[in-house]
Amino acid sequence: MNMVGRKAVLKGVTQINVLDTLGLISTSFGNWQGVDGGEHVELTDRPAGKHLSLQFKDDVMVGCNSIGWTQHVGVMRGLVEGQVKLGEWKERLKHDPTLLMEAYLASAQGRGPRARPPK
């Protein structure tokens, strides 16, 4: 890329898509389709028109997509783009993918009363 007469290098960029289709908001970040050897969790609420899918490689969320799920879109992006090591929070997210904010605060920010998953 050439910017202002100088060569510019752009480090890796996470794939990001946010769409509004007939009022239904969908987002996808990173490897939303998953990676070889990875794990995933999905949550679908058909009556509410919502779907949430999280993709993991080891203890890092490498991608996600959502339909009708507009809460914490920035957190989804931050976890994927920041390649945040989730540790024990990965298993908690696999059990309840709606705990994205708690996982982000504990893993990426390292603060708050939920910094360690309850037993």
Beta strands, then each sheet from edge to edge (+ up, - down):
strand 1: 2-3
strand 2: 6-7
strand 3: 16-21
strand 4: 24-30
strand 5: 39-45
strand 6: 50-57
strand 7: 60-67
sheet 1: 1+ 2-
sheet 2: 3+ 4- 7+ 6- 5+
end
